[in-house]
């Protein structure tokens, strides 16, 4: 084995005489190979070739999408979310644990001006404000409806029923009744 330098980053790597005889370009990792082969500008050109700019300002991803409708882009043998790639190309690196959210609420939009950073909590709050979270009877596991919620509140206010009795009557957990009464769930029902 002989020591040679990575053609991209200059890191010393071991290669056999046979490998050295076959090539004059060597890489320490797939990342260095990708950067050498494509470079940041080529990645950006390839990325831009897969978007369609709309009159409303959205840049719609026309490449591969996942089952939820978010664009996917391959770099260094990995599939990445396009809106995250767009942020990195136009705004810089992402801090750990940070989400890239859409102002326009179009899942396959990759316009960096339509994106902003936030936490997981920010993402949930944003989806609630935009009406994308199932709540009430629209939730697939809902056992209650607005009429039942009103009845639960009325029963509890009458001081004749304990939460456990109400829960048994409606075939739900006591925690569900507590959440209804405390205004944590079904707060949209008066």
C-alpha positions as CSV (number, residue, x, y, z in Angstrom):
1,X,0.0,0.0,0.0
2,X,1.2,3.5,-0.8
3,X,0.1,6.9,0.5
4,X,-1.4,9.2,-2.0
5,X,-3.5,12.4,-1.7
6,X,-7.3,12.7,-2.2
7,X,-7.8,14.6,-5.5
8,X,-10.5,16.8,-3.8
9,X,-9.5,17.5,-0.2
10,X,-5.8,16.5,-0.1
11,X,-6.3,13.9,2.7
12,X,-3.7,11.2,2.7
13,X,-5.2,7.8,1.7
14,X,-3.8,4.3,1.1
15,X,-4.0,2.7,-2.3
16,X,-2.5,-0.4,-3.8
17,X,0.0,-0.2,-6.7
18,X,-2.6,-1.9,-8.9
19,X,-5.1,0.9,-8.1
20,X,-2.5,3.6,-8.7
21,X,-1.6,2.0,-12.1
22,X,-5.2,2.1,-13.2
23,X,-6.0,5.8,-12.3
24,X,-4.5,9.1,-11.6
25,X,-7.5,10.5,-9.6
26,X,-8.3,9.2,-6.1
27,X,-10.9,10.1,-3.5
28,X,-11.1,9.5,0.2
29,X,-15.0,9.4,0.2
30,X,-18.1,9.5,-2.0
31,X,-18.6,13.1,-0.8
32,X,-15.2,14.2,-2.3
33,X,-15.9,12.2,-5.5
34,X,-19.3,14.0,-5.9
35,X,-17.7,17.4,-5.2
36,X,-14.9,16.8,-7.6
37,X,-17.2,15.4,-10.3
38,X,-20.0,17.9,-10.0
39,X,-18.9,20.7,-7.8
40,X,-21.4,23.0,-6.0
41,X,-22.2,24.9,-9.3
42,X,-23.0,21.7,-11.2
43,X,-25.2,20.5,-8.3
44,X,-27.1,23.8,-8.5
45,X,-27.5,23.6,-12.3
46,X,-28.8,20.0,-12.0
47,X,-31.2,21.2,-9.2
48,X,-32.5,24.2,-11.2
49,X,-33.1,22.0,-14.3
50,X,-35.8,20.1,-12.3
51,X,-37.9,23.1,-11.3
52,X,-40.7,25.0,-13.0
53,X,-41.2,28.7,-12.0
54,X,-44.8,29.7,-11.5
55,X,-46.4,33.1,-11.8
56,X,-47.3,33.1,-8.1
57,X,-43.5,32.8,-7.3
58,X,-43.5,29.1,-6.4
59,X,-40.7,27.0,-7.9
60,X,-42.4,23.6,-8.4
61,X,-40.2,20.5,-8.2
62,X,-40.7,18.4,-11.3
63,X,-38.3,15.6,-10.3
64,X,-38.9,12.7,-8.0
65,X,-41.3,13.2,-5.2
66,X,-42.0,11.1,-2.1
67,X,-45.4,9.7,-1.2
68,X,-46.3,12.9,0.7
69,X,-45.6,15.1,-2.3
70,X,-42.2,16.5,-1.2
71,X,-39.5,16.7,-3.8
72,X,-36.4,14.4,-3.5
73,X,-32.9,15.1,-4.9
74,X,-30.0,12.8,-5.0
75,X,-26.6,14.0,-3.8
76,X,-23.7,11.7,-2.9
77,X,-25.8,8.6,-3.3
78,X,-28.4,9.9,-0.8
79,X,-32.0,11.2,-1.4
80,X,-32.6,14.5,0.3
81,X,-35.7,16.7,0.7
82,X,-35.6,19.3,-2.1
83,X,-36.7,22.2,0.1
84,X,-33.8,21.4,2.5
85,X,-31.4,21.3,-0.5
86,X,-32.8,24.6,-1.8
87,X,-32.2,26.2,1.6
88,X,-28.6,24.9,1.7
89,X,-27.9,26.1,-1.9
90,X,-29.3,29.6,-1.4
91,X,-29.1,30.3,2.3
92,X,-26.3,28.1,3.7
93,X,-26.1,25.2,6.2
94,X,-28.9,24.2,8.4
95,X,-28.5,24.0,12.2
96,X,-29.1,20.6,13.7
97,X,-32.7,19.7,14.5
98,X,-34.1,22.6,12.5
99,X,-37.0,22.1,10.0
100,X,-37.4,24.0,6.7
101,X,-41.0,25.1,6.5
102,X,-43.1,26.5,3.6
103,X,-44.7,30.0,3.7
104,X,-46.7,29.1,0.6
105,X,-47.8,25.7,1.9
106,X,-47.0,24.0,-1.4
107,X,-45.1,20.8,-0.6
108,X,-43.1,20.7,-3.8
109,X,-42.2,24.4,-3.8
110,X,-38.4,24.9,-3.5
111,X,-38.3,28.7,-3.8
112,X,-35.9,29.8,-1.0
113,X,-38.0,33.0,-0.6
114,X,-41.0,30.8,0.3
115,X,-39.1,28.8,2.9
116,X,-38.3,29.6,6.6
117,X,-36.6,27.8,9.5
118,X,-38.4,26.5,12.5
119,X,-38.5,23.9,15.2
120,X,-40.8,20.8,15.2
121,X,-43.2,22.8,17.4
122,X,-43.2,25.7,14.9
123,X,-44.1,23.1,12.2
124,X,-47.0,21.7,14.1
125,X,-48.4,25.2,15.0
126,X,-48.0,26.3,11.4
127,X,-49.9,23.2,10.1
128,X,-52.7,23.9,12.6
129,X,-53.0,27.6,11.5
130,X,-53.1,26.5,7.9
131,X,-55.8,23.9,8.6
132,X,-53.7,20.9,7.6
133,X,-54.1,19.1,11.0
134,X,-57.0,16.7,11.4
135,X,-59.0,17.7,14.4
136,X,-62.4,16.9,15.8
137,X,-64.6,14.5,13.8
138,X,-62.1,14.7,10.8
139,X,-59.5,12.8,12.8
140,X,-59.5,9.1,11.7
141,X,-59.6,7.9,15.4
142,X,-62.2,10.3,16.7
143,X,-64.8,8.7,19.0
144,X,-66.5,12.0,19.9
145,X,-68.4,14.6,18.0
146,X,-69.4,18.2,18.9
147,X,-72.8,17.0,20.3
148,X,-71.1,14.4,22.6
149,X,-68.6,17.0,23.7
150,X,-71.3,19.4,24.7
151,X,-73.1,16.6,26.6
152,X,-69.8,15.7,28.4
153,X,-69.4,19.3,29.5
154,X,-73.0,19.5,30.6
155,X,-72.8,16.2,32.5
156,X,-69.7,17.3,34.4
157,X,-71.1,20.8,35.2
158,X,-74.2,19.1,36.8
159,X,-71.9,17.6,39.5
160,X,-73.9,14.4,39.2
161,X,-71.2,12.5,37.2
162,X,-67.5,11.8,37.9
163,X,-65.1,11.8,35.0
164,X,-64.7,8.0,35.1
165,X,-68.5,7.5,34.8
166,X,-68.6,9.9,31.8
167,X,-65.7,8.1,30.2
168,X,-67.4,4.7,30.6
169,X,-70.6,6.1,29.2
170,X,-68.9,7.4,26.0
171,X,-66.4,4.5,25.9
172,X,-63.3,6.6,26.0
173,X,-60.4,7.0,28.4
174,X,-60.6,9.3,31.5
175,X,-57.7,11.3,30.0
176,X,-59.9,12.0,26.9
177,X,-62.7,13.4,29.2
178,X,-60.1,15.4,31.2
179,X,-58.7,16.9,27.9
180,X,-62.2,17.9,26.7
181,X,-63.0,19.5,30.1
182,X,-59.7,21.3,30.4
183,X,-60.0,22.7,26.8
184,X,-57.0,20.9,25.5
185,X,-59.0,19.0,22.9
186,X,-62.3,20.0,21.2
187,X,-61.6,23.7,22.1
188,X,-63.3,24.7,18.9
189,X,-66.6,23.4,20.3
190,X,-68.5,25.9,22.5
